[in-house]
Amino acid sequence: MYRSLLLCLALFSSSVIVAEELVETTEMIEVPEMPMPVEDGEPMDADITITRKGKKTIHEYSVNGKIYKIKIIPDVGPAYYFIDPDGDGEMEEVTASDLDELLKINQWTIFSW
């Protein structure tokens, strides 16, 4: 009987010590500041997905979930591109010299649904 009483007392005192330590650690945690809100009209960065298929590395560039450019980098040879210039979902192969001309044109979306 005396042993069980000592055992219960030891368990109870150790749980109180652990509970006190937990209270002390939770008081030290600081809440991070909220990020700045996004303003209307702020340009969105393109999402880039990089995958490796066989001996090629594929970079897919998308905005709002729509892919507008694909860059394929083979292990041997120069990189080549596929671009959706008019937004219809059909990719067209483009050379590096044509790519510079296409990307200089302003392409805004006025209305979409």
Phi and psi restraints in degrees (range 20) as a CNS / XPLOR table:
assign (resid 1 and name C) (resid 2 and name N)
       (resid 2 and name CA) (resid 2 and name C) 1.0 -64.5 20.0 2
assign (resid 2 and name N) (resid 2 and name CA)
       (resid 2 and name C) (resid 3 and name N) 1.0 -37.7 20.0 2
assign (resid 2 and name C) (resid 3 and name N)
       (resid 3 and name CA) (resid 3 and name C) 1.0 -66.7 20.0 2
assign (resid 3 and name N) (resid 3 and name CA)
       (resid 3 and name C) (resid 4 and name N) 1.0 -42.9 20.0 2
assign (resid 3 and name C) (resid 4 and name N)
       (resid 4 and name CA) (resid 4 and name C) 1.0 -65.9 20.0 2
assign (resid 4 and name N) (resid 4 and name CA)
       (resid 4 and name C) (resid 5 and name N) 1.0 -34.8 20.0 2
assign (resid 4 and name C) (resid 5 and name N)
       (resid 5 and name CA) (resid 5 and name C) 1.0 -65.8 20.0 2
assign (resid 5 and name N) (resid 5 and name CA)
       (resid 5 and name C) (resid 6 and name N) 1.0 -42.1 20.0 2
assign (resid 5 and name C) (resid 6 and name N)
       (resid 6 and name CA) (resid 6 and name C) 1.0 -65.8 20.0 2
assign (resid 6 and name N) (resid 6 and name CA)
       (resid 6 and name C) (resid 7 and name N) 1.0 -38.2 20.0 2
assign (resid 6 and name C) (resid 7 and name N)
       (resid 7 and name CA) (resid 7 and name C) 1.0 -63.8 20.0 2
assign (resid 7 and name N) (resid 7 and name CA)
       (resid 7 and name C) (resid 8 and name N) 1.0 -45.4 20.0 2
assign (resid 7 and name C) (resid 8 and name N)
       (resid 8 and name CA) (resid 8 and name C) 1.0 -63.2 20.0 2
assign (resid 8 and name N) (resid 8 and name CA)
       (resid 8 and name C) (resid 9 and name N) 1.0 -41.1 20.0 2
assign (resid 8 and name C) (resid 9 and name N)
       (resid 9 and name CA) (resid 9 and name C) 1.0 -64.6 20.0 2
assign (resid 9 and name N) (resid 9 and name CA)
       (resid 9 and name C) (resid 10 and name N) 1.0 -40.9 20.0 2
assign (resid 9 and name C) (resid 10 and name N)
       (resid 10 and name CA) (resid 10 and name C) 1.0 -65.9 20.0 2
assign (resid 10 and name N) (resid 10 and name CA)
       (resid 10 and name C) (resid 11 and name N) 1.0 -43.0 20.0 2
assign (resid 10 and name C) (resid 11 and name N)
       (resid 11 and name CA) (resid 11 and name C) 1.0 -65.1 20.0 2
assign (resid 11 and name N) (resid 11 and name CA)
       (resid 11 and name C) (resid 12 and name N) 1.0 -42.7 20.0 2
assign (resid 11 and name C) (resid 12 and name N)
       (resid 12 and name CA) (resid 12 and name C) 1.0 -64.7 20.0 2
assign (resid 12 and name N) (resid 12 and name CA)
       (resid 12 and name C) (resid 13 and name N) 1.0 -43.0 20.0 2
assign (resid 12 and name C) (resid 13 and name N)
       (resid 13 and name CA) (resid 13 and name C) 1.0 -68.5 20.0 2
assign (resid 13 and name N) (resid 13 and name CA)
       (resid 13 and name C) (resid 14 and name N) 1.0 -35.4 20.0 2
assign (resid 13 and name C) (resid 14 and name N)
       (resid 14 and name CA) (resid 14 and name C) 1.0 -69.8 20.0 2
assign (resid 14 and name N) (resid 14 and name CA)
       (resid 14 and name C) (resid 15 and name N) 1.0 -35.0 20.0 2
assign (resid 14 and name C) (resid 15 and name N)
       (resid 15 and name CA) (resid 15 and name C) 1.0 -68.7 20.0 2
assign (resid 15 and name N) (resid 15 and name CA)
       (resid 15 and name C) (resid 16 and name N) 1.0 -33.8 20.0 2
assign (resid 15 and name C) (resid 16 and name N)
       (resid 16 and name CA) (resid 16 and name C) 1.0 -67.3 20.0 2
assign (resid 16 and name N) (resid 16 and name CA)
       (resid 16 and name C) (resid 17 and name N) 1.0 -40.0 20.0 2
assign (resid 16 and name C) (resid 17 and name N)
       (resid 17 and name CA) (resid 17 and name C) 1.0 -65.0 20.0 2
assign (resid 17 and name N) (resid 17 and name CA)
       (resid 17 and name C) (resid 18 and name N) 1.0 -43.4 20.0 2
assign (resid 17 and name C) (resid 18 and name N)
       (resid 18 and name CA) (resid 18 and name C) 1.0 -63.9 20.0 2
assign (resid 18 and name N) (resid 18 and name CA)
       (resid 18 and name C) (resid 19 and name N) 1.0 -41.9 20.0 2
assign (resid 18 and name C) (resid 19 and name N)
       (resid 19 and name CA) (resid 19 and name C) 1.0 -63.1 20.0 2
assign (resid 19 and name N) (resid 19 and name CA)
       (resid 19 and name C) (resid 20 and name N) 1.0 -39.2 20.0 2
assign (resid 19 and name C) (resid 20 and name N)
       (resid 20 and name CA) (resid 20 and name C) 1.0 -65.3 20.0 2
assign (resid 20 and name N) (resid 20 and name CA)
       (resid 20 and name C) (resid 21 and name N) 1.0 -38.1 20.0 2
assign (resid 20 and name C) (resid 21 and name N)
       (resid 21 and name CA) (resid 21 and name C) 1.0 -66.3 20.0 2
assign (resid 21 and name N) (resid 21 and name CA)
       (resid 21 and name C) (resid 22 and name N) 1.0 -38.0 20.0 2
assign (resid 21 and name C) (resid 22 and name N)
       (resid 22 and name CA) (resid 22 and name C) 1.0 -64.9 20.0 2
assign (resid 22 and name N) (resid 22 and name CA)
       (resid 22 and name C) (resid 23 and name N) 1.0 -40.0 20.0 2
assign (resid 22 and name C) (resid 23 and name N)
       (resid 23 and name CA) (resid 23 and name C) 1.0 -63.0 20.0 2
assign (resid 23 and name N) (resid 23 and name CA)
       (resid 23 and name C) (resid 24 and name N) 1.0 -41.0 20.0 2
assign (resid 23 and name C) (resid 24 and name N)
       (resid 24 and name CA) (resid 24 and name C) 1.0 -66.0 20.0 2
assign (resid 24 and name N) (resid 24 and name CA)
       (resid 24 and name C) (resid 25 and name N) 1.0 -38.7 20.0 2
assign (resid 24 and name C) (resid 25 and name N)
       (resid 25 and name CA) (resid 25 and name C) 1.0 -72.9 20.0 2
assign (resid 25 and name N) (resid 25 and name CA)
       (resid 25 and name C) (resid 26 and name N) 1.0 -33.0 20.0 2
assign (resid 25 and name C) (resid 26 and name N)
       (resid 26 and name CA) (resid 26 and name C) 1.0 -72.0 20.0 2
assign (resid 26 and name N) (resid 26 and name CA)
       (resid 26 and name C) (resid 27 and name N) 1.0 -24.3 20.0 2
assign (resid 26 and name C) (resid 27 and name N)
       (resid 27 and name CA) (resid 27 and name C) 1.0 -73.7 20.0 2
assign (resid 27 and name N) (resid 27 and name CA)
       (resid 27 and name C) (resid 28 and name N) 1.0 -22.7 20.0 2
assign (resid 27 and name C) (resid 28 and name N)
       (resid 28 and name CA) (resid 28 and name C) 1.0 -83.8 20.0 2
assign (resid 28 and name N) (resid 28 and name CA)
       (resid 28 and name C) (resid 29 and name N) 1.0 -13.8 20.0 2
assign (resid 28 and name C) (resid 29 and name N)
       (resid 29 and name CA) (resid 29 and name C) 1.0 -74.9 20.0 2
assign (resid 29 and name N) (resid 29 and name CA)
       (resid 29 and name C) (resid 30 and name N) 1.0 129.4 20.0 2
assign (resid 29 and name C) (resid 30 and name N)
       (resid 30 and name CA) (resid 30 and name C) 1.0 -105.1 20.0 2
assign (resid 30 and name N) (resid 30 and name CA)
       (resid 30 and name C) (resid 31 and name N) 1.0 143.1 20.0 2
assign (resid 30 and name C) (resid 31 and name N)
       (resid 31 and name CA) (resid 31 and name C) 1.0 -82.9 20.0 2
assign (resid 31 and name N) (resid 31 and name CA)
       (resid 31 and name C) (resid 32 and name N) 1.0 128.9 20.0 2
assign (resid 31 and name C) (resid 32 and name N)
       (resid 32 and name CA) (resid 32 and name C) 1.0 -70.6 20.0 2
assign (resid 32 and name N) (resid 32 and name CA)
       (resid 32 and name C) (resid 33 and name N) 1.0 156.6 20.0 2
assign (resid 32 and name C) (resid 33 and name N)
       (resid 33 and name CA) (resid 33 and name C) 1.0 -72.7 20.0 2
assign (resid 33 and name N) (resid 33 and name CA)
       (resid 33 and name C) (resid 34 and name N) 1.0 150.1 20.0 2
assign (resid 33 and name C) (resid 34 and name N)
       (resid 34 and name CA) (resid 34 and name C) 1.0 -72.5 20.0 2
assign (resid 34 and name N) (resid 34 and name CA)
       (resid 34 and name C) (resid 35 and name N) 1.0 144.6 20.0 2
assign (resid 34 and name C) (resid 35 and name N)
       (resid 35 and name CA) (resid 35 and name C) 1.0 -70.4 20.0 2
assign (resid 35 and name N) (resid 35 and name CA)
       (resid 35 and name C) (resid 36 and name N) 1.0 159.2 20.0 2
assign (resid 35 and name C) (resid 36 and name N)
       (resid 36 and name CA) (resid 36 and name C) 1.0 -66.5 20.0 2
assign (resid 36 and name N) (resid 36 and name CA)
       (resid 36 and name C) (resid 37 and name N) 1.0 142.4 20.0 2
assign (resid 36 and name C) (resid 37 and name N)
       (resid 37 and name CA) (resid 37 and name C) 1.0 -69.8 20.0 2
assign (resid 37 and name N) (resid 37 and name CA)
       (resid 37 and name C) (resid 38 and name N) 1.0 151.0 20.0 2
assign (resid 37 and name C) (resid 38 and name N)
       (resid 38 and name CA) (resid 38 and name C) 1.0 -80.1 20.0 2
assign (resid 38 and name N) (resid 38 and name CA)
       (resid 38 and name C) (resid 39 and name N) 1.0 132.6 20.0 2
assign (resid 38 and name C) (resid 39 and name N)
       (resid 39 and name CA) (resid 39 and name C) 1.0 -91.3 20.0 2
assign (resid 39 and name N) (resid 39 and name CA)
       (resid 39 and name C) (resid 40 and name N) 1.0 150.3 20.0 2
assign (resid 39 and name C) (resid 40 and name N)
       (resid 40 and name CA) (resid 40 and name C) 1.0 -64.9 20.0 2
assign (resid 40 and name N) (resid 40 and name CA)
       (resid 40 and name C) (resid 41 and name N) 1.0 143.9 20.0 2
assign (resid 40 and name C) (resid 41 and name N)
       (resid 41 and name CA) (resid 41 and name C) 1.0 83.5 20.0 2
assign (resid 41 and name N) (resid 41 and name CA)
       (resid 41 and name C) (resid 42 and name N) 1.0 -1.3 20.0 2
assign (resid 41 and name C) (resid 42 and name N)
       (resid 42 and name CA) (resid 42 and name C) 1.0 -74.8 20.0 2
assign (resid 42 and name N) (resid 42 and name CA)
       (resid 42 and name C) (resid 43 and name N) 1.0 130.4 20.0 2
assign (resid 42 and name C) (resid 43 and name N)
       (resid 43 and name CA) (resid 43 and name C) 1.0 -65.9 20.0 2
assign (resid 43 and name N) (resid 43 and name CA)
       (resid 43 and name C) (resid 44 and name N) 1.0 140.8 20.0 2
assign (resid 43 and name C) (resid 44 and name N)
       (resid 44 and name CA) (resid 44 and name C) 1.0 -93.0 20.0 2
assign (resid 44 and name N) (resid 44 and name CA)
       (resid 44 and name C) (resid 45 and name N) 1.0 139.6 20.0 2
assign (resid 44 and name C) (resid 45 and name N)
       (resid 45 and name CA) (resid 45 and name C) 1.0 -77.5 20.0 2
assign (resid 45 and name N) (resid 45 and name CA)
       (resid 45 and name C) (resid 46 and name N) 1.0 150.4 20.0 2
assign (resid 45 and name C) (resid 46 and name N)
       (resid 46 and name CA) (resid 46 and name C) 1.0 -76.0 20.0 2
assign (resid 46 and name N) (resid 46 and name CA)
       (resid 46 and name C) (resid 47 and name N) 1.0 143.1 20.0 2
assign (resid 46 and name C) (resid 47 and name N)
       (resid 47 and name CA) (resid 47 and name C) 1.0 -85.7 20.0 2
assign (resid 47 and name N) (resid 47 and name CA)
       (resid 47 and name C) (resid 48 and name N) 1.0 133.1 20.0 2
assign (resid 47 and name C) (resid 48 and name N)
       (resid 48 and name CA) (resid 48 and name C) 1.0 -118.3 20.0 2
assign (resid 48 and name N) (resid 48 and name CA)
       (resid 48 and name C) (resid 49 and name N) 1.0 123.2 20.0 2
assign (resid 48 and name C) (resid 49 and name N)
       (resid 49 and name CA) (resid 49 and name C) 1.0 -110.3 20.0 2
assign (resid 49 and name N) (resid 49 and name CA)
       (resid 49 and name C) (resid 50 and name N) 1.0 122.8 20.0 2
assign (resid 49 and name C) (resid 50 and name N)
       (resid 50 and name CA) (resid 50 and name C) 1.0 -111.1 20.0 2
assign (resid 50 and name N) (resid 50 and name CA)
       (resid 50 and name C) (resid 51 and name N) 1.0 122.5 20.0 2
assign (resid 50 and name C) (resid 51 and name N)
       (resid 51 and name CA) (resid 51 and name C) 1.0 -128.3 20.0 2
assign (resid 51 and name N) (resid 51 and name CA)
       (resid 51 and name C) (resid 52 and name N) 1.0 156.0 20.0 2
assign (resid 51 and name C) (resid 52 and name N)
       (resid 52 and name CA) (resid 52 and name C) 1.0 -117.6 20.0 2
assign (resid 52 and name N) (resid 52 and name CA)
       (resid 52 and name C) (resid 53 and name N) 1.0 119.4 20.0 2
assign (resid 52 and name C) (resid 53 and name N)
       (resid 53 and name CA) (resid 53 and name C) 1.0 -125.4 20.0 2
assign (resid 53 and name N) (resid 53 and name CA)
       (resid 53 and name C) (resid 54 and name N) 1.0 111.9 20.0 2
assign (resid 53 and name C) (resid 54 and name N)
       (resid 54 and name CA) (resid 54 and name C) 1.0 63.6 20.0 2
assign (resid 54 and name N) (resid 54 and name CA)
       (resid 54 and name C) (resid 55 and name N) 1.0 -119.8 20.0 2
assign (resid 54 and name C) (resid 55 and name N)
       (resid 55 and name CA) (resid 55 and name C) 1.0 -104.9 20.0 2
assign (resid 55 and name N) (resid 55 and name CA)
       (resid 55 and name C) (resid 56 and name N) 1.0 19.6 20.0 2
assign (resid 55 and name C) (resid 56 and name N)
       (resid 56 and name CA) (resid 56 and name C) 1.0 -121.5 20.0 2
assign (resid 56 and name N) (resid 56 and name CA)
       (resid 56 and name C) (resid 57 and name N) 1.0 146.2 20.0 2
assign (resid 56 and name C) (resid 57 and name N)
       (resid 57 and name CA) (resid 57 and name C) 1.0 -109.1 20.0 2
assign (resid 57 and name N) (resid 57 and name CA)
       (resid 57 and name C) (resid 58 and name N) 1.0 128.8 20.0 2
assign (resid 57 and name C) (resid 58 and name N)
       (resid 58 and name CA) (resid 58 and name C) 1.0 -116.5 20.0 2
assign (resid 58 and name N) (resid 58 and name CA)
       (resid 58 and name C) (resid 59 and name N) 1.0 125.6 20.0 2
assign (resid 58 and name C) (resid 59 and name N)
       (resid 59 and name CA) (resid 59 and name C) 1.0 -108.1 20.0 2
assign (resid 59 and name N) (resid 59 and name CA)
       (resid 59 and name C) (resid 60 and name N) 1.0 120.2 20.0 2
assign (resid 59 and name C) (resid 60 and name N)
       (resid 60 and name CA) (resid 60 and name C) 1.0 -109.2 20.0 2
assign (resid 60 and name N) (resid 60 and name CA)
       (resid 60 and name C) (resid 61 and name N) 1.0 122.0 20.0 2
assign (resid 60 and name C) (resid 61 and name N)
       (resid 61 and name CA) (resid 61 and name C) 1.0 -103.3 20.0 2
assign (resid 61 and name N) (resid 61 and name CA)
       (resid 61 and name C) (resid 62 and name N) 1.0 127.8 20.0 2
assign (resid 61 and name C) (resid 62 and name N)
       (resid 62 and name CA) (resid 62 and name C) 1.0 -141.0 20.0 2
assign (resid 62 and name N) (resid 62 and name CA)
       (resid 62 and name C) (resid 63 and name N) 1.0 151.9 20.0 2
assign (resid 62 and name C) (resid 63 and name N)
       (resid 63 and name CA) (resid 63 and name C) 1.0 -131.3 20.0 2
assign (resid 63 and name N) (resid 63 and name CA)
       (resid 63 and name C) (resid 64 and name N) 1.0 130.6 20.0 2
assign (resid 63 and name C) (resid 64 and name N)
       (resid 64 and name CA) (resid 64 and name C) 1.0 56.2 20.0 2
assign (resid 64 and name N) (resid 64 and name CA)
       (resid 64 and name C) (resid 65 and name N) 1.0 34.1 20.0 2
assign (resid 64 and name C) (resid 65 and name N)
       (resid 65 and name CA) (resid 65 and name C) 1.0 82.0 20.0 2
assign (resid 65 and name N) (resid 65 and name CA)
       (resid 65 and name C) (resid 66 and name N) 1.0 0.6 20.0 2
assign (resid 65 and name C) (resid 66 and name N)
       (resid 66 and name CA) (resid 66 and name C) 1.0 -107.6 20.0 2
assign (resid 66 and name N) (resid 66 and name CA)
       (resid 66 and name C) (resid 67 and name N) 1.0 125.5 20.0 2
assign (resid 66 and name C) (resid 67 and name N)
       (resid 67 and name CA) (resid 67 and name C) 1.0 -76.5 20.0 2
assign (resid 67 and name N) (resid 67 and name CA)
       (resid 67 and name C) (resid 68 and name N) 1.0 127.5 20.0 2
assign (resid 67 and name C) (resid 68 and name N)
       (resid 68 and name CA) (resid 68 and name C) 1.0 -115.5 20.0 2
assign (resid 68 and name N) (resid 68 and name CA)
       (resid 68 and name C) (resid 69 and name N) 1.0 -15.3 20.0 2
assign (resid 68 and name C) (resid 69 and name N)
       (resid 69 and name CA) (resid 69 and name C) 1.0 -151.8 20.0 2
assign (resid 69 and name N) (resid 69 and name CA)
       (resid 69 and name C) (resid 70 and name N) 1.0 140.8 20.0 2
assign (resid 69 and name C) (resid 70 and name N)
       (resid 70 and name CA) (resid 70 and name C) 1.0 -126.8 20.0 2
assign (resid 70 and name N) (resid 70 and name CA)
       (resid 70 and name C) (resid 71 and name N) 1.0 127.9 20.0 2
assign (resid 70 and name C) (resid 71 and name N)
       (resid 71 and name CA) (resid 71 and name C) 1.0 -113.2 20.0 2
assign (resid 71 and name N) (resid 71 and name CA)
       (resid 71 and name C) (resid 72 and name N) 1.0 124.8 20.0 2
assign (resid 71 and name C) (resid 72 and name N)
       (resid 72 and name CA) (resid 72 and name C) 1.0 -113.5 20.0 2
assign (resid 72 and name N) (resid 72 and name CA)
       (resid 72 and name C) (resid 73 and name N) 1.0 123.7 20.0 2
assign (resid 72 and name C) (resid 73 and name N)
       (resid 73 and name CA) (resid 73 and name C) 1.0 -114.6 20.0 2
assign (resid 73 and name N) (resid 73 and name CA)
       (resid 73 and name C) (resid 74 and name N) 1.0 103.2 20.0 2
assign (resid 73 and name C) (resid 74 and name N)
       (resid 74 and name CA) (resid 74 and name C) 1.0 -76.9 20.0 2
assign (resid 74 and name N) (resid 74 and name CA)
       (resid 74 and name C) (resid 75 and name N) 1.0 162.1 20.0 2
assign (resid 74 and name C) (resid 75 and name N)
       (resid 75 and name CA) (resid 75 and name C) 1.0 -64.0 20.0 2
assign (resid 75 and name N) (resid 75 and name CA)
       (resid 75 and name C) (resid 76 and name N) 1.0 -35.2 20.0 2
assign (resid 75 and name C) (resid 76 and name N)
       (resid 76 and name CA) (resid 76 and name C) 1.0 -121.1 20.0 2
assign (resid 76 and name N) (resid 76 and name CA)
       (resid 76 and name C) (resid 77 and name N) 1.0 127.9 20.0 2
assign (resid 76 and name C) (resid 77 and name N)
       (resid 77 and name CA) (resid 77 and name C) 1.0 104.2 20.0 2
assign (resid 77 and name N) (resid 77 and name CA)
       (resid 77 and name C) (resid 78 and name N) 1.0 171.8 20.0 2
assign (resid 77 and name C) (resid 78 and name N)
       (resid 78 and name CA) (resid 78 and name C) 1.0 -77.9 20.0 2
assign (resid 78 and name N) (resid 78 and name CA)
       (resid 78 and name C) (resid 79 and name N) 1.0 161.3 20.0 2
assign (resid 78 and name C) (resid 79 and name N)
       (resid 79 and name CA) (resid 79 and name C) 1.0 -73.1 20.0 2
assign (resid 79 and name N) (resid 79 and name CA)
       (resid 79 and name C) (resid 80 and name N) 1.0 150.7 20.0 2
assign (resid 79 and name C) (resid 80 and name N)
       (resid 80 and name CA) (resid 80 and name C) 1.0 -133.0 20.0 2
assign (resid 80 and name N) (resid 80 and name CA)
       (resid 80 and name C) (resid 81 and name N) 1.0 159.8 20.0 2
assign (resid 80 and name C) (resid 81 and name N)
       (resid 81 and name CA) (resid 81 and name C) 1.0 -125.3 20.0 2
assign (resid 81 and name N) (resid 81 and name CA)
       (resid 81 and name C) (resid 82 and name N) 1.0 150.8 20.0 2
assign (resid 81 and name C) (resid 82 and name N)
       (resid 82 and name CA) (resid 82 and name C) 1.0 -124.0 20.0 2
assign (resid 82 and name N) (resid 82 and name CA)
       (resid 82 and name C) (resid 83 and name N) 1.0 130.6 20.0 2
assign (resid 82 and name C) (resid 83 and name N)
       (resid 83 and name CA) (resid 83 and name C) 1.0 -128.9 20.0 2
assign (resid 83 and name N) (resid 83 and name CA)
       (resid 83 and name C) (resid 84 and name N) 1.0 145.1 20.0 2
assign (resid 83 and name C) (resid 84 and name N)
       (resid 84 and name CA) (resid 84 and name C) 1.0 -102.4 20.0 2
assign (resid 84 and name N) (resid 84 and name CA)
       (resid 84 and name C) (resid 85 and name N) 1.0 88.2 20.0 2
assign (resid 84 and name C) (resid 85 and name N)
       (resid 85 and name CA) (resid 85 and name C) 1.0 -71.3 20.0 2
assign (resid 85 and name N) (resid 85 and name CA)
       (resid 85 and name C) (resid 86 and name N) 1.0 -29.0 20.0 2
assign (resid 85 and name C) (resid 86 and name N)
       (resid 86 and name CA) (resid 86 and name C) 1.0 -110.3 20.0 2
assign (resid 86 and name N) (resid 86 and name CA)
       (resid 86 and name C) (resid 87 and name N) 1.0 4.4 20.0 2
assign (resid 86 and name C) (resid 87 and name N)
       (resid 87 and name CA) (resid 87 and name C) 1.0 76.9 20.0 2
assign (resid 87 and name N) (resid 87 and name CA)
       (resid 87 and name C) (resid 88 and name N) 1.0 18.3 20.0 2
assign (resid 87 and name C) (resid 88 and name N)
       (resid 88 and name CA) (resid 88 and name C) 1.0 -89.7 20.0 2
assign (resid 88 and name N) (resid 88 and name CA)
       (resid 88 and name C) (resid 89 and name N) 1.0 -2.1 20.0 2
assign (resid 88 and name C) (resid 89 and name N)
       (resid 89 and name CA) (resid 89 and name C) 1.0 94.1 20.0 2
assign (resid 89 and name N) (resid 89 and name CA)
       (resid 89 and name C) (resid 90 and name N) 1.0 -5.1 20.0 2
assign (resid 89 and name C) (resid 90 and name N)
       (resid 90 and name CA) (resid 90 and name C) 1.0 -98.7 20.0 2
assign (resid 90 and name N) (resid 90 and name CA)
       (resid 90 and name C) (resid 91 and name N) 1.0 122.8 20.0 2
assign (resid 90 and name C) (resid 91 and name N)
       (resid 91 and name CA) (resid 91 and name C) 1.0 -85.7 20.0 2
assign (resid 91 and name N) (resid 91 and name CA)
       (resid 91 and name C) (resid 92 and name N) 1.0 142.1 20.0 2
assign (resid 91 and name C) (resid 92 and name N)
       (resid 92 and name CA) (resid 92 and name C) 1.0 -121.3 20.0 2
assign (resid 92 and name N) (resid 92 and name CA)
       (resid 92 and name C) (resid 93 and name N) 1.0 137.0 20.0 2
assign (resid 92 and name C) (resid 93 and name N)
       (resid 93 and name CA) (resid 93 and name C) 1.0 -73.6 20.0 2
assign (resid 93 and name N) (resid 93 and name CA)
       (resid 93 and name C) (resid 94 and name N) 1.0 137.3 20.0 2
assign (resid 93 and name C) (resid 94 and name N)
       (resid 94 and name CA) (resid 94 and name C) 1.0 -133.0 20.0 2
assign (resid 94 and name N) (resid 94 and name CA)
       (resid 94 and name C) (resid 95 and name N) 1.0 140.2 20.0 2
assign (resid 94 and name C) (resid 95 and name N)
       (resid 95 and name CA) (resid 95 and name C) 1.0 -82.6 20.0 2
assign (resid 95 and name N) (resid 95 and name CA)
       (resid 95 and name C) (resid 96 and name N) 1.0 167.0 20.0 2
assign (resid 95 and name C) (resid 96 and name N)
       (resid 96 and name CA) (resid 96 and name C) 1.0 -63.3 20.0 2
assign (resid 96 and name N) (resid 96 and name CA)
       (resid 96 and name C) (resid 97 and name N) 1.0 -35.7 20.0 2
assign (resid 96 and name C) (resid 97 and name N)
       (resid 97 and name CA) (resid 97 and name C) 1.0 -69.9 20.0 2
assign (resid 97 and name N) (resid 97 and name CA)
       (resid 97 and name C) (resid 98 and name N) 1.0 -38.1 20.0 2
assign (resid 97 and name C) (resid 98 and name N)
       (resid 98 and name CA) (resid 98 and name C) 1.0 -70.3 20.0 2
assign (resid 98 and name N) (resid 98 and name CA)
       (resid 98 and name C) (resid 99 and name N) 1.0 -28.2 20.0 2
assign (resid 98 and name C) (resid 99 and name N)
       (resid 99 and name CA) (resid 99 and name C) 1.0 -62.0 20.0 2
assign (resid 99 and name N) (resid 99 and name CA)
       (resid 99 and name C) (resid 100 and name N) 1.0 -41.0 20.0 2
assign (resid 99 and name C) (resid 100 and name N)
       (resid 100 and name CA) (resid 100 and name C) 1.0 -62.2 20.0 2
assign (resid 100 and name N) (resid 100 and name CA)
       (resid 100 and name C) (resid 101 and name N) 1.0 -41.3 20.0 2
assign (resid 100 and name C) (resid 101 and name N)
       (resid 101 and name CA) (resid 101 and name C) 1.0 -67.7 20.0 2
assign (resid 101 and name N) (resid 101 and name CA)
       (resid 101 and name C) (resid 102 and name N) 1.0 -39.7 20.0 2
assign (resid 101 and name C) (resid 102 and name N)
       (resid 102 and name CA) (resid 102 and name C) 1.0 -68.2 20.0 2
assign (resid 102 and name N) (resid 102 and name CA)
       (resid 102 and name C) (resid 103 and name N) 1.0 -36.8 20.0 2
assign (resid 102 and name C) (resid 103 and name N)
       (resid 103 and name CA) (resid 103 and name C) 1.0 -79.8 20.0 2
assign (resid 103 and name N) (resid 103 and name CA)
       (resid 103 and name C) (resid 104 and name N) 1.0 -12.7 20.0 2
assign (resid 103 and name C) (resid 104 and name N)
       (resid 104 and name CA) (resid 104 and name C) 1.0 -81.6 20.0 2
assign (resid 104 and name N) (resid 104 and name CA)
       (resid 104 and name C) (resid 105 and name N) 1.0 -16.3 20.0 2
assign (resid 104 and name C) (resid 105 and name N)
       (resid 105 and name CA) (resid 105 and name C) 1.0 -78.4 20.0 2
assign (resid 105 and name N) (resid 105 and name CA)
       (resid 105 and name C) (resid 106 and name N) 1.0 132.9 20.0 2
assign (resid 105 and name C) (resid 106 and name N)
       (resid 106 and name CA) (resid 106 and name C) 1.0 -73.3 20.0 2
assign (resid 106 and name N) (resid 106 and name CA)
       (resid 106 and name C) (resid 107 and name N) 1.0 127.3 20.0 2
assign (resid 106 and name C) (resid 107 and name N)
       (resid 107 and name CA) (resid 107 and name C) 1.0 -128.1 20.0 2
assign (resid 107 and name N) (resid 107 and name CA)
       (resid 107 and name C) (resid 108 and name N) 1.0 94.3 20.0 2
assign (resid 107 and name C) (resid 108 and name N)
       (resid 108 and name CA) (resid 108 and name C) 1.0 -99.8 20.0 2
assign (resid 108 and name N) (resid 108 and name CA)
       (resid 108 and name C) (resid 109 and name N) 1.0 147.4 20.0 2
assign (resid 108 and name C) (resid 109 and name N)
       (resid 109 and name CA) (resid 109 and name C) 1.0 -97.3 20.0 2
assign (resid 109 and name N) (resid 109 and name CA)
       (resid 109 and name C) (resid 110 and name N) 1.0 111.4 20.0 2
assign (resid 109 and name C) (resid 110 and name N)
       (resid 110 and name CA) (resid 110 and name C) 1.0 -81.4 20.0 2
assign (resid 110 and name N) (resid 110 and name CA)
       (resid 110 and name C) (resid 111 and name N) 1.0 -43.9 20.0 2
assign (resid 110 and name C) (resid 111 and name N)
       (resid 111 and name CA) (resid 111 and name C) 1.0 -147.0 20.0 2
assign (resid 111 and name N) (resid 111 and name CA)
       (resid 111 and name C) (resid 112 and name N) 1.0 133.4 20.0 2
assign (resid 111 and name C) (resid 112 and name N)
       (resid 112 and name CA) (resid 112 and name C) 1.0 -150.4 20.0 2
assign (resid 112 and name N) (resid 112 and name CA)
       (resid 112 and name C) (resid 113 and name N) 1.0 156.6 20.0 2
